[in-house]
Amino acid sequence: MKRKNRITIDLPPEFVALCAADGVEPATVLRGFIADLAGIMNWADSPRADGYGSNGSDERRYAMEYYERVGYPYWKR
C-alpha cells in the first residue's frame, strides 16, 4: 500500500493575497514548487493523478538553488 504524506499548515495572508492578485490557487503554487524541487515529471502520455509536475528545467534548477542557499541540506549536520 502506498503511504500518503500529508501535512496541514496555515498559510499566511500575504501568500494568499499574492496568489489571489495573480489569479492562481495557493495549492497550485505549492505543488509546482514541490514538483520543481523534487524533480517530479508529469508526462503528457502518462499523467500523474496527484497533480504534481515540474514547470521546466530552469524552474527545477532555481528551486534547488533556493533550497541549498537557505541551507536546508545542512541543517542536520
C-alpha positions as CSV (number, residue, x, y, z in Angstrom):
1,M,0.0,0.0,0.0
2,K,1.3,3.4,-1.0
3,R,1.8,5.7,2.0
4,K,0.4,9.3,1.6
5,N,2.4,12.1,3.2
6,R,0.2,14.8,4.3
7,I,0.7,17.9,6.4
8,T,-1.6,20.8,7.3
9,I,-0.3,24.3,7.6
10,D,-1.9,27.7,8.0
11,L,-1.0,29.9,5.0
12,P,0.0,33.5,5.8
13,P,-2.4,36.1,4.4
14,E,0.4,37.7,2.5
15,F,1.0,34.5,0.5
16,V,-2.8,34.0,-0.1
17,A,-3.1,37.7,-1.2
18,L,-0.1,37.3,-3.6
19,C,-1.7,34.3,-5.2
20,A,-5.1,35.9,-5.4
21,A,-3.6,39.0,-7.0
22,D,-2.2,36.8,-9.7
23,G,-5.3,34.6,-10.0
24,V,-3.6,31.4,-9.0
25,E,-4.6,28.9,-6.3
26,P,-2.1,28.6,-3.4
27,A,-2.1,24.8,-3.8
28,T,-1.1,25.2,-7.4
29,V,1.9,27.3,-6.5
30,L,3.0,24.9,-3.7
31,R,2.5,21.8,-5.8
32,G,4.6,23.4,-8.6
33,F,7.4,24.4,-6.3
34,I,7.5,21.0,-4.6
35,A,7.5,19.3,-8.0
36,D,10.3,21.5,-9.3
37,L,12.4,20.9,-6.1
38,A,11.8,17.1,-6.2
39,G,12.2,16.9,-10.0
40,I,8.8,15.4,-10.4
41,M,7.9,15.0,-14.1
42,N,4.3,14.8,-15.3
43,W,4.4,13.4,-18.8
44,A,1.5,14.0,-21.1
45,D,1.4,10.3,-22.1
46,S,1.5,9.2,-18.5
47,P,0.0,12.0,-16.3
48,R,0.2,11.8,-12.6
49,A,-3.1,11.6,-10.7
50,D,-1.8,13.7,-7.8
51,G,-1.4,16.9,-9.9
52,Y,2.4,17.3,-9.3
53,G,4.5,18.2,-12.2
54,S,7.7,20.3,-12.8
55,N,7.4,23.6,-14.6
56,G,10.6,23.1,-16.5
57,S,14.3,22.7,-16.2
58,D,15.1,26.2,-15.2
59,E,12.4,26.1,-12.5
60,R,13.9,22.9,-11.2
61,R,17.4,24.5,-11.0
62,Y,16.1,27.6,-9.3
63,A,14.1,25.7,-6.8
64,M,17.2,23.6,-5.9
65,E,19.4,26.7,-5.7
66,Y,16.9,28.3,-3.3
67,Y,16.8,25.1,-1.2
68,E,20.5,24.9,-1.0
69,R,21.1,28.6,-0.5
70,V,18.8,28.6,2.5
71,G,20.9,25.7,3.8
72,Y,18.2,23.0,4.3
73,P,20.6,20.2,3.2
74,Y,22.9,21.1,6.1
75,W,20.5,21.7,8.9
76,K,21.0,18.2,10.5
77,R,24.8,18.1,10.1
